[in-house]
Amino acid sequence: MSRIKIAAPAKINLTLEVLDKREDGFHNLKSIMQAISLYDYLTFDVTDSDKTQITLCGNSDKIPYDNKNLVYKAIEKFLEKTAINNKKIEVYIEKNIPVEAGLAGGSTDAAAAFFALNKLFNNPLSAEQIELLCASLGSDLNFCLHGGTALCTGRGEKTKRIPTKQQYVTLIKPLGFGISAKEAYTKFTQMSDKTVPDNTEKLMNDFSTNFLFNSLELAVINDYQELLEIKTAIPKALMSGSGPTFFVLERYCPYGFDNNRFLVIEDLKFITDGVKEIPHNC
């Protein structure tokens, strides 16, 4: 049996400028994505078998463990691309990143699967081939693969590394609901004013909280009382991705939220890497 354990970090969007809609149904965007020190941990075990078997399990009842899971889909894509068969692949997912939260929890796990399998099978695919597989499965998998800080363009799959600042982060997520990317982008298309400031370029030149921006926050904030509560309590807080998680660049939360209604995760940091192998016993 071969085993590998992967740490898969969450991401936040320091900027997210949604631009024009593409012919493939996606939107072009410009975003600065940042990996943070909140991790899912995935353990992969591979053994020989008389047929191909994929089995997922984990500690969360909020994600599927069948072919609806992006990890399962990533494994299928990898096996198809490499023509590897007759393997039993078992994955345990320790889920710490909130689900449907705008933090790329599903994407980072899928990127971890591509990374893990390529290592377990002695790198049958090049770095470029792994990136193409990532892009075929989701817009932010390539960022999750490499992590750090990056300017992301296209539909998010094109990444350009930029320097990472030393910065603390606190997350505030309303409990009891998530917002899918589909919902957030649909509401964005219904907005009458889609004016986008060029804050991404400004933030790259001058790292200031004044330039944090998210087009999708404007699209959904008025539909959820909890989001308005966060923004009212902490005006400088920004929604990450399609939400509903907000973040503030502080080590500790500057406001006391009701822990029956909000999940607050403090003392996180900007990190410089993406998915990575860690010792099995960690």
N, C-alpha and C positions, 0 to 999 in steps of 0.2 A: 504493500500500500504506500502511496505517496501522499503527503499532507503538506499544506501550506496555509498560513493564516495571514489575512490582509486587514490592515486598518484603512477604512474608507472615510475621508473627511466630508463634512458638510460644506456648503458654500453660501455666501451672501452676495447680493448684487449691490455694489457701492453706487453704481449708476445702472439704469436700464432705460434706454431710449428706444421706444418702439417706433419704427419707421413705416415704410410702405408695405402693403400686402403683396406677396409674391404669387406667381401663377400656380405654385404647388400648394397654396393654401396657408403657408407659413408667413410670418412677417419678417422682414429684414429688421435687424436691431443693432444697436451699439451699446455695449455693456462692459463695465469693469467688474469682473467677478473676483471674489476673494475666498480662498480656502481658510477654514477656521478649525480650531482644535476641539471639535465635537465629532466623534467617530462612531460609525458602525464597525463591527468586527465580523469578518466572514472566514470560516474555516472550511477548506476544501479537502476532501478525501477522494482519491482516485484509485480504483482497483480494476484488475482485469475481469471481464465477464463474457458470457456467451452472447450478449446483446448489449445495446446501448441503453443505459438507465440513468435518469436524472432524478434525484430526490432532494427536496429542500425542506428544511425545518428551522425553527427558531424560537425566540423568546417573546415575540409579539403576536397578538391576535388581530392586529390592524393591517396586516399585509397578507396577500395570498401566497400559498406555497406550491402553486401549480404553474401551468404555462402562461398564466397572466402576469407572473412576476418577471420583471426585467432581467433578473439574474438568470432565470430559466431560459428566457429568450436569448440572452447573451451566450449561454452555453450552447444552445442549438446552433446559433450562427457560427460560433467558433468551430464546432465539430463539422458543420457543413463545409466551411471554408477550407479546413485542413484535411477533410476526408478521414478523420480519426473515428474509429468505431469500436464496438465491443469493449466499452469501458463503463464502469459504474461510477458515477460522479455524485457524491453526497456533499451537501453544503449546509452548514449551520450558520444562521444569520443572527447575530446579536444586535438587535435594533435599538439604537440610542437616539438617532436623529428622528425628530417628529415626522409623521407621515402627512402628505399633502400640505406642506408647510412653506413651500418656496425655498427650501434648503437643499434641494437636489438629492434627497435621501435615496430615491429609487435609482437615479442616474449614477450616483457614486458607487452603489452596490454593483450595478451592471458593469461599470468600468473596472471595478475590482475583479469581477469574474473574467473579463478578457485578460487582464494583467496576470491573474493567478494561473489560468490555464496555459497561457503562453510560457510561463516559467516552468510549470509542472511537466509540460511536454517538450522542454528543451528548445524553446523559441522557434517554432516552425514558421511563425509569421514575423515579418519585419515591423519596425515601429510605425512605418507608414501604413502598412496593412491593418494594424491594430487601430490606428486612428480612423481609417475608412470604415471599419466595422463599428467603431464607436459612433461615428457620424450617422451611420445607417440606422442606428437604434434610438438615438435621441440627440437633441440639440446641444446639451451641455455635458455629454459624456467625455468629450475630448478635454474640456476644462477639468473635470473631475479626475481624469487620468493623470494630468500633469500638475494640477493644483497651483499653489502660490498665488500670484496676482497676475491677471491677464486681461488684455483688451480683447473682447469677443465680438465678432461681426458675423455677417451672413445671417443665418437664423440662430447663431450662437456657437456653431461648430468650428468656426475659424478662430484660432487663438494666437495671440502674440504676447509673449511674456514681458512683463514690466516689473520694475523693482517693488519689493514688498516692504511696507512700513512696519515698524514695531507699534502694535496697537492692541488694546483690549477691546472686547466685545461682550455685550449682554444681549440675550435674545428674550423677547416677550411674545408668547404665542397664546392666543385665546384658545380655551379648551372647548371641546365638543363639536368642532366643525373644521373642515379644511376647505380650501379653494383650489379647484383644479385649474390647470393652465388654460384649458378650453373655456371655462367660465370667464376667467379674467380677460382673455383675449377677445372673447365675444363681446363683453361689456365695453372693452376698449374700442372696438369697431363701431359701437353705437354712440360713442361720444361725439358731440358736435365740434368741440374744440380739441384737436389733437396736436396742438402746437408743442414742439419739443425743443427745450433749450439745449444748447450744445455743451451740457455740463460735463460730459465725458472728457472732452478735450481740455476743459478748464481744470478738472480734477487731476488729470495726468500732469498738468503743468504746475498746479498748486494744490497740495493735499489739504483741503479745507472742508469741514462739514457743511459749509454753505453750498457746496456743489453736489452733495448727495441728491439723487433724483431717481424716481421710478414712475414711468408712465402708467403702469398698471395700478399703482396705489390710487391714482386719481380716478381710475375706472371703477374701483370696487369699494372705496372707503365709505361712501355714503350709504351703502347697502347693508352694512354690518355695524351695529352699535358698539361692539367691542373694539373695532378698529378705530372708531371715532374717540373712544375712551382713551386708547393708547396715545393717539396723536394729540389729544387735548392735554393729557397729563405730561407728555414729553414731546413738545413740538418738534424737536430736532431728531426724533426717532424716524426711521425710514422702513417701509415694507420691503422685504426681500422677495425677489421673483414675483410669482403670482400670489404670494401671501398664503395664509394670513399672518405669518410671523413678521414682527418688527424687530429691528435691532437698534441699539444705541452704542456709540463708540465710547463706552465707559466700562470700567472693571466691574462695578456693581450697579444695580438698578437704582436710578435716582428717585424712584417713586415706589410706594408700597402698594402693589396690586393684590387683589383678593386671590389667594392661591387656590380657591375653589373654582375660579373662573379663568385664571391665567397661569400658564407655565412660564416661569422665569428661570433662565439658565445664565448664570453669571461666570465671571472670571475666565472667559474664553480669550483666545489670542488669534491674531493673524498668523498663518503658517506658510512656509515656503515650498511645501511639497504636496503631492496628490496622494493617490492610493500607493500603499507601500507594504512590503512584507515585514512582519514582526515575528518574534519567537512564539512557538506554539503555546507556551505556558503563560503568556501574557493575558 
